Amino acid sequence: GFARTSDGNRKSYNNNSTFNYAQKFKNKGQLLNVSANFVIGKSLNDKDYMQLNYDEDEYPIELIPQQEFNSSIEKNIESSIQADYTHPFKKHGELEAGIKLTYREFYSDFYADSLDRSIQETIYNADLSNSFLYNEIVNAAYVTFGGKVKDFTYKLGVRTEQTNIAIENNRVANKFKNNYIDFFPSLFLTQKLPKNHEIQASYSYRINRPSPGMLDPFGDYDDPLNIRIGNPYLKPEYIHSVEFTYLKNWKSTFLTASVYYRNSNNDFTRARIVDSETSVATLFWDNLDQSQNIGTEIIYRMPITKWWNFMINGNVFYNKIKGTVPGDDNDNSTNSFMWNTRAMTSFKFWKNAELQLYYRFNSKMEYLQGYIKPMQSLDIGKKK
C-alpha cells in the first residue's frame, strides 16, 4: 500500500469586455442588434506530492518518500461577434435572422519535477511534463419565422454551424483536426386555453461539443491508481428532443407538467480499463452509440404564506443506452428506470433576511460499465 499527500495553490485572473449596438428603423419592431464579447483568463497552479510506500505489514519500504513538484499555466481566450436582425410583417408574422462567429483557444503548459532519491536532487520529469493547445472556430447562421393566429403561436427555424477544431500536444506527433458542418431545425407551438391554461409542443435538434479537457490525451496522475486521460477523437454529441408541456397559472401559483423523448447519438461516457498486472485503472472519455430517454417532469411552485415560498420538481424517466466497452467488440446495452427530485423552500424573516433550503435526490444511475449509487444532499443558505 501507500500513503499519498498533496499540497497546492491556485491563482486565477479573468477579464471580460463586451460591446453592444442597436439600430432601430422606421417600422415598429424592426431592429438590428450587433454585439461582441471578449474573455481572457489565466491561472497559475502549483501542486506538490509526497508518497510513502508500505509493505504487507504496513511498515515503510523506504526511508525517503517519493516527491513530485508540479506547476502549470493555463490560458483561455474566447471571443465572439454576432448580429441579429428582426423584421416584422404588417399582416402577419416576424422574421429573425443572424450570424455568429466564435473563436476559442485553450493552452496548458504542465511542468513536473521529481526527487531523485539516489542523489537527493530534484530533476525534470519528462514523462509527466506536457503542453496542450486547443483551437476552435465556429461560424453559425440562423433564420426563424414565427407568428400568432388568435391564441395560437408558432415559431420554426433552422441553424447551421461550421466547426473547425485543431489540437496540438507535444506528446503526440501529429496535429489533430476535426472540421464539420451541421444543420439544426427547431419548431415551437403554443396554444392558450381559457382560464390561464396553456399547452406547448416543441422539437429541437442540438449539439454538445466536448470541452478541451475531455480531448487532452495526456493523463492526470493525481491518483496513481486511477489515471484520467482525454480522447482527441471524441465526437460531438447530437440530441433530438421532442416535448409536450401543460402549464397552469394561478395568481401566485405555477404548475408545469411535461412528457418528453430524447434521442442522443455519440453520448459522452467515462470508460475504464484496468491493467491486470499493476491494478492501475485508466479512465478516458468515449462515445456511446445511442442513448434514449422517455419520461415526465412536473414543476410546482406556490407561496404558502407571505413569508414562506415552496417549489418542488420531480422527474421520472426510462433510460436505454447502447455502445461498446473496452476489450469487448460486441454491442452492449442497459435499460433502467431512474428518477430525481428537487425541492426548495425559502423563509423571509427579520429585516428582509431570507433563509433558503435546497434538497436534491438522484436515484441509482446505470451505465455500461457499472452504476452510481443514489445520492442526496441538503444545502442551507442565508441571504440579506
N, C-alpha and C positions, 0 to 999 in steps of 0.2 A: 504494500500500500504506500501511500504518500500523503503528505500534507502540503497544500499549496496556498500561499497567501499573496495578496496583491495590494498595491497602494498607488494611487494616481490622482491626477488633477486635470481639469479641462477648462480652457478659456475659449469663449466664442465671441465673435464680432459680426454684426449684421447691419446692413444699410439698405433702405428701401426708398426708391424715388418713383413718383407717379406723375403722369400728365393726362389731363382731360380737356377735351374741347367739344362743344356742342354748337351746331348750326341749325337754327330754325328757319323755316320757309313760310311763304305766304299762306299756304294751305294748312289748316289746323291738323295737328298730329304728324305732319311731315317733318322728319328730324334726321340729322346726321350726327352721330357721336364718334369721336376719334379718341382713343386712349392709348397710353404707353406705360409700361411698368418695367422697372429695372431693380433687381435684387442681387446683392453681392454679400457673401458670407465667408467667414474664415474661422477655423477652430484649431487650437493647439492642444495636443494631448500628450501627456506623459504617464507611463504606467510601468511599474517595476514589479517583478515576480520573484518569489523565493519558494523553492520546493525542496522538501526533505523527504527522502525515501526510507521506508521501513521494511524489515523482514517479516516473516510469518509470525514471529513472537512480539512484533511491534517495537523492535529495537532499531535505532537508526543504523542504516547501512554505511553512511559516510559521515564524517565529522563536519565537512564543509558543504552546505546546501547548494543546490543549483540556483543560479541567479540570472535573470534577464532584465535588461533595461531598454524599454521601448519608448519611442517618441514618434509622433506623426503630425502632419499638417494636412488639413482638408480645406479645399476651396470650392465654393459653389457660386455659380453665376447663372441667373435666369432673367431673360429679357423677353418682352412681348410687345407687339403693337397690333391694334385691331381697329377696324372701322365697321360701324353698324348703321344701316340705313333703314328707315321706316317710311313707307308710303301708303297712306290710307286712300281708299277709293270712295268717291262720293256716294255711289249707290250701295255698295256692299263690299265688305272685306278689307283686309290690310295685308300688305306685302312687306316682309322683312328680309334683308339680305346683308351679308357681312363677310369679312375676311379677317383672319388672324394669323400672324407669323410669330412663332415661338422658338427661342433658342435656349438650350440648357447645356451647361458644362459643369462637370464634377471631376475634381482632381484630388487624388490622395497619394501622399508620399509617406511610406512607413519605413522607419529606420530602427534596426534592432541590434543591440549589443548583448553579448553573453559573457559570463565569467568563466575564463579558462582556469579551472582549479589546479591544474598541474603547475602553472606559473604564477597563479594568483594575480592575473591581469584581465582586464576587460577587452574583448576583441570583437570586431564587426562580425555579425552573423548574417551571412549572405543567404542562408536557407530561409530565414524569416523576413528579411527586408524585401520590399517590393514597391512599385508605383503603379497607379491605375488612373486612366483618363477616359472619361465618358463624354461624348458629344451627341446631342440630339437636336434635330431641326424638324419642326412640324409646321407645314403650310396647310391652312384649313380655310374652307369657304362653305357657306350655308345659304339656304333660301327657304323661307317658310311662307305659307299663306293661311290666314285664318279669318273667321268671320262669325257672325251671330245672326240666327234666324229665330226671332221671338225669344224663347227661353233655352234655345239650343245653341251651343257654341262649339266650334271645331277649329283645329289647327293641325296642318300637316306640313311636313318639310323633309329636307334631305341635307346631310352634311358630308363633305368629302375631306379627307385628310391624307396628305402625302408626308410620310415619315422617313427620315434619314438618320440612322444611328451608326456611330463609329466607336469602337472600344479598342484601347491600347493597354497592354500590360507588359512590363519588362520581363515577365517570366514566360510569356507566350510569344513566339517568333512572329506570327502573322497578325496583322491588324484585322479585327473582326468588323464586318459591315453588314447592316441589315436595312434594306430600303423597300418600302411597300406603300401601296395606295389602297384606301378603304372608302366605302360609302355607307352612311348610316341614316336610314329612313326613320321617321317618327310620326305618330298620329295620336292626337288627344281630342276626346269628345266629352262634352259635359251637357247634362240635361237637368235643368232646375225644375223642381216639383213644388206643389203647393205646401204651405206651412213649413218652409225652411228645410225641405228635403232636397237632396241632390244626388245624382248618380253620375259616375265617371267611368270612362273606358280609355285605355291607353296601350300603345305598343311602342317600344323603343329598341334600338339596336345600338350598342355602345362598345367601347374598347377600354381595356385596362392594361396599361403598359407596365412592365416590371421596373422597379426602382434601380438606380445604379448599383446599390449594394447587393441586389439579387443577381446581378450579372458579373460581379467581380470574381474571377476564377481563383484568386488567391485565398488561402484558408485563414480563418480566425482561430488562433491557438490558445485562447484564454483558458479553455479546459482541454488539457492534452488527451483526454479520453473521449472527448466529443468535439471533433473538428468541424467547423461550419464553413462551407465554401459557396460561392455563387456559380452561376451557369451562364456563360455568354451566349449560349444557343437557346436560351429560354425565349419562348414565343409570347406575343401578347395574348391576352385573354379576350374573347369575344362573347358578348352576352345578349341574347334575345330575351325580352321581358314583355309579358302581357299581364295587365292588371285591370280588375273591375272593383270599383270602390263606391260605397254608400256613405253619405255624410248627412248628419243632422245637427242643426244648431238651435239651441235654446237661448235664452237671454244671456246666460253666462256659462252654459254647459255645452260641451262639444263631444260628439261621438263619430268615430270613423271605423268602418268595417270593410276589409279588403280581401279579395281572393286573387291569388297571383300564380303565375307559372314562369319559371326562368330556366332557360337552356343555355349552358355555358360550354364553349369549346376552348381547349387549352387552359383549363383552370390551373392556377398556381398551387403547388403542393410541396411539402417537405418530404424528400426521400432519404432513406438511411441505409448505409452499407456498413457491416461490422467485419473487421479483419479477424478471422478465426484464430490467428496466432497471437496477435497483440491485444485483442479485445477492444481495439480503438474503433470508435464509430465515426463515420464521416457523414455529415448531413449536408444535403445540397438541394437546390430548387429544381423542380421538374414540372412538366406539363401533364395534366390528365388528358385523356381523350375527350371525355364528356362528363358534365355534371348537370343534373336536373333537380329542380326544386318545385314542388307544388304545395301551396299552403294558404293559410288565412291569418290575418293580423287584425287586431282590434285595439283602438286607442280611445280612452275615455278620460275626459278632464272635467272637473267640476269644483266650484268653491263650496266648501262645507259651511263656513261662516265668513264674515268679512275679513277675518284674520287667519283663516285656515284654508289652504288650497290642496287639491289632491289630483294626481294624474297616474294612470296605470296603462301599460302596454303589454299585450300578450301576442305571441307569435308561435303557431304550431305548423310544422311542415314535414313533408315526406321528401327524403333526400336519396338520390341514386347517383353514384359515381362509378366511372369506368375508366380503366387505364392499365398500364403495366407497372410492375415493381422491379427494382434492380435484381438481376440474376434470374428472372422469370420472364420469358418472351411471350407467355400466354396472356390473353386479356383477363383482367381481374375486375370484379365489381363488388359493391356492397350497397345494401339498401337499409335505411333506418328511418324511424320517426324521431324527430327532435323538437324541442320547444324551448322558448326563453321568455322571460318576463322582466319588465322594468317598472318600478313604482317610485314616484317622487311625491313628497309632501313638504309643504313649507308653512311656517308659522310666523306671523308678524306680531311683534310684541313691543315692549317699551322703547320709545323714541325711534321708531321706524327701523329698529333692528329686526333681522329675519334669520330664522333657523331653518335649515334645509336638511332633509334626509333622503338619500337616494339608494335604493336597493336593486341589485341585479342578480339574476339567476340564469345560468345556461345548463341545459341538460347534457347528458353524455353525447359526445360527438365522435362518430366513427369515420375512420379513414382506411385506405387500402393497407397500410402498414401498422395499424393499431387504432387507438382511440384516446380521447381526452376525457378524464373523469368530470362529473358535474361540478360546476363552480358557482359560488355565490359570494357577494360582497355587499357591504353596507358602508356608505360614505356619509359623514355628518359635517356640515359646514355652517358657518355663521357669516352673515353679511350685514353691513351697516353703512 
